[in-house]
Amino acid sequence: MKFEALTDAAKRQNTLIKKIYEVADSAYDTGSPWKIQAFRSDIFRPESQYFVIYQDQQIIGFLGTTVVLDQIDITNVAVLPAKQNQHVGRKLFTEWFKTLDKGTQLFLEVRVSNLSAIKLYQSLGFVKVGQRKRYYRDPEEDANLLKKIM
C-alpha cells in the first residue's frame, strides 16, 4: 500500500476526483454523503487537504480534512468495501498522523451506529467529547463528536 497527500497537480486531475467520489459512493450503504461537485469544490479549498492510499495503483481509501490553525476537522473518510476490515483505514490514519505536529487537535463526527468506525477511532486515541443530535440525513441519525490531540 502506498500513502500520499494530494498535490495541487494531482487535484487538477478530474479522474482522481472521480475515483475519490467512487470510493465514497461505494463505501456508504446509502451512497456518498457528498455529490462529486462537493468533492471537487472541497478539494480545491485552500484549507482542505486530502490523503489517499493506493494498492496496485488503485485508490482504495482516502481521508479529507480541513485545517484551521492548530485544529484539523476530518471531513470525510472512506475505504472500498472489498478492502474494509483489512487495516486499510488504520494504515491511512497512522501514515497521516506521521505528518502532523505535536499538539494538533483532531476532530471528527461519526454516526452513533457505525460501531466498527468508532472502535477504530478509539483504538487510534480518539475520545468522545460530545454528541450532535440529528446530524446525519438519509437516514437521520445522531453523531458522536470525537477528538484526539497529537
N, C-alpha and C positions, 0 to 999 in steps of 0.2 A: 504494500500500500504506500502511496505517495501523498503527502500533505503539502498544500501550498496556499499562500494568500493570493487572492486575485489581484493582479497588477492592473493599471489603467488600460494597458494594451489588451489584456485578456477581457476586461469588462466591455470593450467595444465589439467583441465577437458575439453577434446575435445568436449563433448556435450554442455558445456557452450559457447564455441566459436561458435559452430554451431548455437546455439539459438540466439546469438547476430547477426550473419550474417543473419539469417532468419528474424529477426525483421527489419534489414536494407533493406533486399530484398523486403519485403512486404510494407515497408513504402514509398518507392520511386516509382513514376509512371513508371520509366524505369528500375526498379530493383536496387539492391545495387550498389552504385558507386564503391565499393571495392569488390574484389573476397574474398572468405573465406581465402585463403592463405595470403592475405594482412592483414586481421584482425588478423590472427594467428601471423604473424610477428610483427605487431604493438603492440599487447597486451604484447608481451614479451620484448619490448624495455624498458630499464631502466627508460627512461624519460616519458614513457606513463603511464597514469592512466585511468582506466575505472570504471564507476559507473553504476549500474543497479537499476531499480525499478521493484519490483515484485508485482503481485497481485495473490493471491491464488497459490503461489509458481511457477508462470509462469512469465518469463521475459516479461514485456510489453513495456519497453523502456530502452535506455542506452545513455550514454554520454562518449565519448572518448576524451582524452586530451593529450597534450604534454607539459611538464613543462621544462622551461629554466629560471633558476634563479627566478626572481620575475614576470615572464611573463608566461601565460598559453595560448596555442593555442587550441581551441576547434576544434578537427579534424573530429568528427562525432557525430551526434545526430539523434536518430530515436525513434519513438513511433509506436506501432502496429496501423494500420489504424482503427480497431474497438475501440481503446482507444483514438484516436485523438479527439480534441475539448472537452476533459473531464478533462482538467487541469493536465494531467499527465506530460507533458513537463514542465509546471510551477513548479510542485512539484519536479521533477527531479533537476531543476536548483536551486530552493530555498533550498533544502536539501544540495546540493553540495556547495552552497555559504557559508553555516554554517561551512564548513571545511577549508575555505580559510582565509589567513592572510589579515589584512587591508593593503591597498596599492598594493595588487596583481593586475596586469594588465591582463585582459582577452581579447582575440581576436577571431573572427570567421568570416568566409565568408558564405554568403547566396545568393542563386540565386535571382536576382532582381525581378523575377516573383513570388517568394514564399512569397506572401503578409501576409499570416497567421503567418508564422515563423517570418517575420520582425516585425509584430505587437507584437508578444510575446516577442521578444528580446528587442524591445524598451520599453515595459512595465516593463521589468526587469532592465532597466537602461543602456542598450547598446545604443551607438550613432554611426552614420555613420562617418567614418574617411577617407573613400576612396572607390574607385571602381577598380576592376580588370577586364580588358577587356578580353572577350573570355576565362574566367577562367574555365568554365564548358564545358563538352562534353556530347553528347547524351541526349538532344540537346545542341548545343553550346550556351552559354549564359554568360553574364557578372555577376560578383559577387559584392555585396556590402561588404565592409570590415567594421566590427563593433567592437567597443571597449567599455570596461567597466573597471573602476577602483574600486576595493572593498574598 
